[in-house]
Amino acid sequence: MKRRTVGFALVPIALIGVFAVVAAAAGGRSGTVQDSATPVLELAADAKELALTKGLAVGLIGRYGRFAVPTDLLAWQMATGAMAAPKAGVVVGQNARGEDLAWKAVEAKTEGASAGWIEDRALAGGYLFLTVNSARARIMVLEATGYYVAWINGEPRGGEKYGADWLRAPVWIRKGRNEVLVRGERGRFKGRLYDPPAAVFFTDKDMTLPDLVAGEKGPVWAGLRLVNATGQRLERIEIDWSAPGRAGRATLDTTVAPFLTQKLAVPLTLDAPESAGPVEVELRARARARAAGGRRFETPPFALMLETVAPSAHHARTFVSAIDGSVQYFGVAPRVGAAAGRPALILTLHGAGVEAIGQARAYAPKDWAHIVAATNRRPYGFDWED
């Protein structure tokens, strides 16, 4: 189970000047086109989901990485309204080697470990363009991974480039043609649109949960993602929770914007059992739309499992960040035994892709010190490019 937390930042569209002068003359040229049709995904009125399996791709014309000012011709064209309608064979511009880069048709693989993934070198920093023709207007949830940012009918949604499958982004799908533009990162993309299970609901993706230490008193903090699949801002959020023999209610001083998934800091006034073992907690959230006379929403029941561990066992502890109010965690290898004097504190830092609890478990407990493994946000922390 993932225990770390962060809000995904949207990547701003870079307004490119210098590079655009070099390549703008090539934008929108037509090369030798054998099939100029744009692949279209059909979303029937009664369809519950739609896999995003075919579209057009073009490589990056520009550069990101360790540069003070990134360059991206297509981003500049979007920002200035100069972007030509994507079609197979239409040249966007030239790369640094003077080669024409044109839109080309791509499709998801259908077999093996890569089934469902659109894989192409163009998506290593380049763009994927998808067209969805919907029989009716509706709210859907974009479940996708392997991208940096996506624009759905021009509205941006922050991405996740590592393939972790954490994001659930509510989006408005209009009747008729819908355009999805995705900036890739690592050469592969996988996604689908699906009907939300409720107007407001919790997702079990990317939870930040504590261990319960036997005999310790609460509260403990949980980071849980609430999906607002409505066009209204939610406020007066209350969380009702129950565990065997215990129950409570928390009122949260926050709001959730329309069409947004937001990670909530949820306090659970839950005392740990005296013995090790799992504790199931069921939650339900209620909220009211901010508009005058706004509708009340209630989530379906949501269950999560907390693990009770012995005081001498490695465990995860959560806390509320003083920086942004989010729930974070650290791993602990607690002191064992009864060595004389006050215990020392050892801070251990991990590398990219290592969970703090895994880092803590790499150490045998000491009788003279607590070992604490701090962590960053997400497996790779902040963007190393910055």
C-alpha positions in Angstrom: 0.0 0.0 0.0 1.4 3.4 -0.9 1.8 5.7 2.1 3.2 8.8 0.6 1.3 11.9 -0.4 1.5 15.0 -2.5 -0.6 17.2 -4.7 0.3 16.9 -8.3 1.4 20.3 -9.7 0.2 21.2 -13.2 3.0 21.8 -15.7 2.6 25.3 -17.1 2.6 25.8 -20.8 5.9 27.4 -21.6 5.6 30.5 -23.8 8.5 30.0 -26.2 10.0 32.8 -28.1 13.5 32.0 -29.2 12.9 28.4 -30.4 9.7 29.4 -32.0 11.5 31.7 -34.4 13.7 28.8 -35.5 10.8 26.4 -36.2 7.6 28.4 -36.7 8.0 28.5 -40.4 7.7 24.7 -40.5 4.5 24.6 -38.3 1.5 23.0 -40.0 3.2 22.0 -43.3 1.7 19.0 -45.0 4.1 16.2 -45.9 3.4 13.1 -47.9 0.1 12.0 -46.4 -1.3 8.5 -47.2 -4.1 8.7 -44.6 -5.0 12.1 -43.3 -7.9 10.9 -41.2 -7.7 11.5 -37.4 -8.4 8.3 -35.4 -11.7 8.7 -33.5 -12.8 6.8 -30.4 -16.6 6.3 -30.2 -18.3 6.7 -26.8 -21.8 5.3 -27.0 -24.6 6.7 -24.9 -24.9 3.6 -22.7 -21.1 2.9 -22.5 -19.8 2.8 -18.9 -16.1 3.3 -20.0 -13.9 3.9 -22.9 -10.3 2.8 -23.3 -8.1 5.4 -24.9 -6.3 3.1 -27.4 -5.6 5.1 -30.6 -4.7 8.6 -31.6 -1.9 10.6 -33.2 1.6 11.2 -31.8 4.4 13.6 -32.6 7.8 14.0 -31.0 9.0 16.9 -29.0 10.3 19.9 -30.9 12.2 21.7 -28.2 13.9 20.7 -25.0 13.1 20.3 -21.3 15.5 18.9 -18.8 18.2 21.0 -17.1 17.5 24.3 -18.8 16.5 27.5 -17.2 13.9 28.1 -20.0 12.4 25.0 -21.6 11.4 25.2 -25.3 8.4 23.5 -26.8 7.1 24.5 -30.3 3.8 22.8 -29.9 3.2 24.5 -26.5 4.0 27.8 -28.1 1.6 27.1 -31.0 -1.2 26.3 -28.5 -0.5 29.4 -26.4 -0.7 31.7 -29.5 -3.5 29.9 -31.3 -1.2 28.9 -34.2 -1.6 25.1 -33.7 -2.9 23.4 -36.8 -5.5 20.7 -36.5 -3.6 17.4 -35.9 -3.8 15.0 -38.8 -1.7 12.1 -39.8 1.2 13.4 -41.9 0.9 17.0 -41.0 4.3 18.4 -40.1 4.5 20.3 -36.9 8.0 21.5 -37.3 11.7 20.5 -37.4 13.8 19.0 -34.6 17.4 20.1 -33.8 18.7 17.9 -36.6 16.5 19.6 -39.2 14.2 16.7 -39.6 10.5 17.2 -40.1 8.3 15.8 -37.3 4.8 15.0 -38.3 1.7 13.6 -36.6 1.5 9.8 -37.0 -1.2 7.3 -36.1 -0.5 5.2 -33.0 -2.5 2.4 -31.3 -2.3 0.6 -28.0 -0.8 -2.9 -27.8 -3.3 -5.7 -27.4 -1.2 -8.5 -26.0 1.4 -9.2 -23.3 2.6 -7.0 -20.4 2.1 -3.9 -22.5 -1.5 -4.6 -23.4 -3.5 -1.3 -23.2 -0.4 0.9 -23.4 0.3 3.2 -26.4 4.1 2.9 -26.8 6.1 5.1 -29.1 9.4 7.0 -29.0 7.5 10.2 -29.8 5.9 10.1 -26.4 9.2 10.5 -24.7 8.5 14.2 -24.2 6.3 14.6 -27.2 2.5 14.7 -27.6 -0.5 12.3 -28.1 -3.7 13.6 -29.6 -6.9 11.7 -29.0 -10.4 12.4 -30.4 -13.5 11.1 -28.5 -16.9 11.3 -30.2 -19.5 11.1 -27.4 -23.2 10.3 -28.1 -24.2 12.5 -25.1 -22.8 15.0 -22.7 -21.7 13.6 -19.4 -19.2 13.7 -16.5 -16.5 11.0 -16.6 -13.3 10.2 -14.7 -10.0 10.2 -16.5 -7.9 7.3 -15.3 -4.5 7.6 -16.9 -0.8 7.2 -16.3 2.5 7.8 -18.0 2.0 11.5 -18.9 3.0 14.9 -17.6 -0.1 17.0 -18.4 -3.3 16.5 -20.3 -5.7 19.0 -21.8 -9.3 17.8 -22.2 -11.1 20.2 -24.5 -8.5 22.8 -23.6 -8.7 22.3 -19.8 -5.5 21.1 -18.2 -5.2 18.2 -15.8 -1.9 17.4 -14.0 -0.3 14.0 -14.9 1.8 11.3 -13.4 4.7 10.1 -15.5 6.0 7.1 -13.6 3.3 4.6 -14.4 2.0 4.4 -10.8 -1.7 4.5 -11.7 -2.6 7.0 -8.9 -4.6 9.7 -10.7 -8.4 10.0 -11.0 -9.4 13.3 -12.7 -13.1 14.1 -13.2 -13.7 15.7 -16.6 -16.6 17.1 -18.6 -17.3 15.3 -21.8 -19.5 17.2 -24.2 -21.8 15.8 -26.8 -20.0 15.3 -30.1 -16.3 15.8 -30.6 -13.9 16.0 -27.6 -10.2 16.5 -28.0 -7.6 15.2 -25.5 -4.0 16.4 -25.9 -1.4 14.7 -23.7 2.3 15.5 -23.2 4.1 12.3 -22.8 7.2 11.7 -20.7 8.6 8.2 -20.9 7.4 6.9 -24.2 4.2 5.2 -23.1 0.7 6.1 -22.1 -2.3 4.2 -20.8 -5.7 5.6 -20.0 -9.5 5.2 -20.0 -12.6 7.2 -19.3 -15.2 5.7 -17.0 -18.5 6.7 -15.3 -17.9 7.8 -11.7 -19.4 5.4 -9.1 -21.0 8.4 -7.4 -21.0 12.2 -7.7 -18.5 12.3 -4.8 -16.5 9.3 -3.7 -13.2 8.2 -2.2 -10.5 6.3 -4.1 -8.1 3.8 -2.7 -5.3 5.1 -4.9 -2.4 7.0 -3.2 -3.6 6.7 0.4 -1.2 7.8 3.2 -2.0 5.6 6.2 -0.3 5.1 9.6 0.4 1.9 11.4 -1.3 1.7 14.8 1.2 1.0 17.6 -0.3 -1.4 20.2 -1.4 0.4 23.3 -1.0 3.9 22.0 -3.8 6.5 22.2 -5.1 8.4 19.2 -5.7 10.4 17.2 -3.9 9.3 14.0 -4.0 11.0 10.6 -4.9 9.5 7.3 -4.5 11.1 3.9 -7.4 10.1 1.6 -8.3 11.3 -1.9 -11.8 12.6 -2.4 -13.1 12.8 -6.0 -15.5 15.6 -6.6 -17.2 14.6 -9.9 -19.6 17.6 -9.8 -19.5 21.1 -11.2 -19.8 22.6 -7.8 -17.4 23.5 -5.0 -17.9 21.4 -1.9 -17.7 22.7 1.6 -18.8 21.8 5.2 -17.1 18.4 4.8 -17.8 15.9 7.5 -16.2 12.5 7.8 -18.1 9.8 9.8 -15.9 6.7 10.6 -16.4 3.5 12.5 -14.2 0.7 13.6 -15.0 -2.4 15.8 -16.4 -0.9 19.0 -15.5 2.6 18.1 -16.9 5.5 16.0 -16.3 9.2 15.4 -16.9 12.2 13.3 -14.4 14.8 11.9 -15.3 18.2 10.5 -12.7 19.4 8.0 -11.8 23.1 7.5 -11.4 22.8 3.7 -13.3 22.9 0.4 -12.9 20.9 -2.7 -13.1 22.6 -6.1 -15.3 21.4 -9.0 -14.0 18.5 -11.1 -11.1 17.9 -8.8 -9.6 15.1 -6.8 -8.2 16.4 -3.5 -6.3 14.6 -0.8 -7.9 15.3 2.6 -6.2 15.2 6.0 -8.6 13.0 8.1 -8.1 12.7 11.8 -9.2 9.4 13.4 -9.6 9.5 17.2 -8.7 5.9 17.2 -6.9 4.2 20.1 -4.8 1.2 19.0 -5.7 -2.3 20.3 -3.5 -3.9 22.8 -2.4 -6.7 20.4 -1.2 -6.8 16.9 -3.6 -7.4 14.0 -5.6 -5.6 11.3 -8.3 -3.0 12.1 -10.9 -2.2 9.5 -12.2 1.4 9.4 -15.3 2.4 7.4 -15.7 6.0 6.4 -18.4 8.1 4.7 -18.1 11.7 3.8 -20.9 14.3 3.6 -20.5 17.8 2.0 -22.7 20.6 0.7 -22.3 22.5 -2.5 -21.3 26.1 -1.9 -24.1 27.7 -4.1 -27.1 29.1 -2.3 -29.4 26.2 -1.4 -26.7 23.9 -2.5 -27.3 20.2 -2.7 -25.9 17.8 -0.1 -23.7 15.0 -1.3 -22.7 11.8 0.5 -20.1 9.3 -0.6 -20.6 5.6 -0.7 -19.1 3.7 2.3 -15.4 3.4 2.0 -13.3 0.8 3.8 -9.6 1.0 4.7 -7.4 -1.4 6.6 -4.9 -0.2 9.3 -2.4 -2.6 10.8 -1.7 -2.7 14.5 2.0 -3.6 15.3 3.9 -4.2 18.5 5.8 -1.2 20.0 9.1 -2.9 19.1 8.2 -3.4 15.4 9.1 -1.3 12.5 6.2 1.0 11.6 4.9 4.1 9.8 3.8 7.2 11.6 1.8 10.0 10.0 1.7 13.7 10.8 0.2 16.9 9.4 2.7 19.0 7.5 3.2 22.5 8.8 4.0 23.6 5.3 0.7 22.8 3.5 -1.5 20.9 5.9 -1.2 17.6 4.0 -0.7 14.2 5.7 2.9 12.9 5.4 4.7 10.0 7.0 8.0 8.6 8.2 9.3 5.1 8.9 10.5 4.1 12.4 12.8 1.4 13.7 12.1 1.9 17.4 14.6 1.4 20.2 14.4 -1.9 21.9 15.8 -3.1 25.1 16.7 -1.0 28.1 20.1 0.6 27.6 20.9 3.3 30.2 20.4 6.9 29.4 18.3 8.8 26.9 18.1 7.3 23.4 19.8 8.8 20.5 18.0 9.6 17.2 19.4 8.5 13.9 18.0 10.0 10.7 18.4 7.9 7.6 17.7 9.1 4.1 16.8 7.0 1.1 17.3 7.2 -2.7 14.8 7.5 -5.5 12.0 5.0 -5.6 12.5 3.8 -2.0 9.6 3.9 0.5 10.5 5.3 4.0 9.1 2.2 5.7 11.3 0.1 3.5 14.3 2.2 4.4 13.5 1.8 8.1 13.2 -1.9 7.8 16.7 -2.1 6.3 18.0 -1.5 9.9 17.9 -3.8 12.8 16.5 -2.2 15.9 19.1 -0.8 18.4 19.0 -0.7 22.2 20.4 2.8 22.3 18.7 4.7 19.5 15.5 5.3 17.5 16.0 5.2 13.7 13.8 7.5 11.7 13.5 7.3 7.9 12.2 10.6 6.5 10.7 10.7 3.1 10.0 13.1 0.2 6.8 13.4 -1.8 6.3 10.7 -4.5 8.8 8.1 -5.3 11.2 10.5 -6.9 10.5 13.6 -4.8 10.5 17.0 -6.5 11.5 17.1 -10.2 15.3 16.7 -10.4 15.3 18.9 -13.4 14.4 21.9 -11.3 
